[in-house]
Amino acid sequence: MYGLDGDHDGGVDVPTTSSISIQYSAKSIKFYLKNYPDKWIIQSKSKCPNVKQSEVWDLFGEPSKMNEYGVFTVIDGFVSCFDCSTTYVNKKDTGTNSLRNHVCFKKYILQKKEEKQNNTASSQTNSSTTLSSSSAVNSATSPLTKYGLVMKTTKLTSHEKTKVKELIVNWLCQSMRPFSLVNDNGFRNVIQQVISLGKNRS
């Protein structure tokens, strides 16, 4: 038997363009795709409008053969892997389980999962860096730093929280007019209490 170019193909039944009726198999189509790339290709599967396409079609397409007019025509009833040319019988009533179990597809899904995880981790890192930078800028530009006060985050006990609230209430009650903050005794008492609490935690 002879191939498309007239060379002996080792016993595989290679069809010619003059054939009237040709029976293909998944195995023979894979052979043609691998050995006759100028005559055989894999085309992306046609998409149906407004229908979400399964992700298997990211990796699988329709095997196609060039006809006598130089146009690639789809071989109905088969799909092939873009990566390794492995071909499966696939008709309208055929599910995609065999395609999902294909080794190349499993590898493809794993890579997508890893990329998603890496992108998520990168996004979280960037977000954390942005928040840290923002906190550093706010601390550096805070008016309190001009007076030598260090910004610290301290977890207060219930008693300490009550004491701070009492000082703030007293301050508001005593200062019902716009005193300058640096000259306001109530403000100074609150600041002094906060500094003392921070000192006790260091």
C-alpha positions in Angstrom: 0.0 0.0 0.0 1.2 3.5 -0.7 0.9 6.8 1.2 -0.2 10.2 0.1 3.2 11.0 -1.4 3.6 7.6 -3.1 6.0 6.2 -0.5 5.4 2.8 1.1 3.8 3.5 4.6 4.6 0.2 6.3 1.2 -1.5 5.9 -1.1 1.4 7.1 -4.0 2.0 4.8 -3.4 5.6 3.7 -6.4 7.1 1.8 -5.9 9.0 -1.4 -8.0 12.0 -2.6 -9.5 9.8 -5.3 -11.0 7.4 -2.8 -14.8 7.3 -2.9 -15.6 5.7 0.4 -13.0 5.7 3.2 -13.3 4.2 6.7 -11.1 5.9 9.3 -10.2 4.7 12.8 -8.8 6.8 15.7 -5.5 5.0 15.4 -5.1 5.7 11.6 -6.1 9.3 12.0 -3.4 9.8 14.7 -0.9 8.2 12.3 -1.9 10.6 9.5 -1.7 13.7 11.8 1.8 12.7 13.0 3.2 11.7 9.6 1.5 14.0 7.1 1.3 17.4 8.7 1.0 19.1 5.3 -2.1 17.1 4.5 -3.6 16.6 8.0 -4.3 19.1 10.7 -6.4 19.6 13.9 -8.8 22.5 13.7 -10.5 24.2 16.7 -14.0 22.9 17.3 -16.7 25.3 16.2 -18.4 27.2 19.0 -22.1 27.4 19.5 -23.3 31.0 20.1 -24.4 31.7 23.7 -23.4 28.3 24.9 -20.5 27.8 27.4 -18.0 25.5 25.8 -16.4 22.7 27.9 -12.7 23.2 28.8 -11.8 20.0 27.1 -12.1 21.9 23.8 -9.1 24.0 24.8 -7.0 20.9 24.2 -9.0 18.9 21.7 -10.0 19.8 18.1 -11.4 18.2 15.0 -9.0 16.2 12.7 -9.1 17.5 9.1 -7.7 16.3 5.8 -6.9 18.5 2.8 -9.1 17.6 -0.2 -8.2 17.8 -3.9 -9.0 21.5 -3.9 -6.5 22.3 -1.1 -9.2 22.8 1.5 -9.1 21.1 4.9 -12.3 19.2 5.6 -13.3 17.9 9.0 -13.4 14.1 9.6 -16.7 13.8 11.3 -17.0 11.7 14.4 -13.5 12.1 15.7 -11.6 14.6 18.0 -7.8 14.8 18.4 -5.5 16.2 21.1 -3.5 19.3 19.9 -0.5 18.2 21.9 0.0 14.5 21.0 -2.5 13.9 18.2 -4.2 11.1 20.1 -7.6 10.7 18.6 -11.0 9.5 20.0 -14.3 8.7 18.5 -16.6 11.5 19.5 -20.2 11.9 18.2 -23.1 14.1 19.3 -24.3 11.6 21.9 -20.7 10.8 23.1 -19.7 12.3 26.5 -16.4 13.9 27.3 -15.3 11.5 30.1 -12.7 9.8 27.8 -11.3 13.2 26.9 -11.1 14.3 30.5 -9.2 11.1 31.4 -6.6 11.8 28.6 -3.1 12.3 30.1 -2.5 15.6 28.3 -5.8 17.0 29.5 -5.1 16.1 33.1 -1.7 17.8 32.8 -3.4 20.9 31.3 -5.9 21.1 34.2 -3.1 20.8 36.7 -1.1 23.6 35.1 -4.2 25.8 35.1 -4.8 25.1 38.8 -1.2 25.9 39.7 -1.3 29.1 37.7 -4.5 30.2 39.4 -3.0 29.5 42.8 0.2 31.4 41.9 -1.8 34.4 40.7 -3.9 34.3 43.9 -0.8 34.2 46.1 0.8 37.0 44.1 -2.3 39.1 44.4 -2.5 38.6 48.1 1.2 39.5 48.5 0.8 42.7 46.5 -2.3 43.6 48.5 -0.4 43.0 51.8 2.5 45.0 50.6 0.3 47.9 49.6 -1.4 47.9 53.0 1.9 47.8 54.8 3.2 50.7 52.6 0.1 52.7 53.3 0.4 52.2 57.0 4.1 53.2 56.9 3.2 56.4 55.0 0.3 57.2 57.3 2.6 56.7 60.3 5.4 58.8 58.8 3.1 61.7 57.9 1.0 61.6 61.1 1.0 65.0 63.0 1.8 63.1 66.2 5.2 62.1 64.8 6.2 65.7 64.6 6.1 65.8 68.4 8.2 62.7 68.9 5.3 60.3 69.5 5.7 56.8 68.2 2.6 55.1 66.7 2.0 51.7 68.2 -0.9 49.2 68.0 -1.8 47.9 71.5 -4.5 45.6 72.7 -6.2 47.1 75.7 -8.0 45.4 78.6 -11.6 46.2 79.3 -10.5 48.4 82.2 -8.0 50.3 80.1 -10.6 50.9 77.4 -13.0 52.2 79.9 -10.4 54.6 81.3 -9.6 56.0 77.8 -13.3 56.5 77.1 -13.8 58.3 80.4 -10.9 60.6 79.5 -12.3 61.3 76.1 -15.8 62.1 77.5 -14.3 64.4 80.1 -12.3 66.1 77.4 -15.3 66.7 75.2 -17.4 68.0 78.1 -14.7 70.4 79.2 -13.7 71.6 75.7 -16.9 72.6 73.9 -15.0 75.2 71.8 -12.2 74.8 69.2 -9.1 75.0 71.4 -5.8 74.4 69.7 -5.1 70.7 70.2 -1.6 71.2 71.4 -2.9 73.5 74.2 -5.9 71.4 75.1 -5.5 69.8 78.6 -8.1 67.1 77.8 -6.3 66.1 74.7 -3.0 66.0 76.6 -4.5 63.7 79.2 -5.7 61.3 76.6 -2.4 61.3 74.8 -0.5 60.8 78.1 -2.7 57.8 79.0 -2.2 56.2 75.6 1.6 56.7 75.9 1.6 55.2 79.4 -0.4 52.2 78.1 2.0 51.7 75.2 5.0 52.0 77.5 3.6 49.3 79.8 3.4 46.9 76.8 7.0 47.5 75.6 
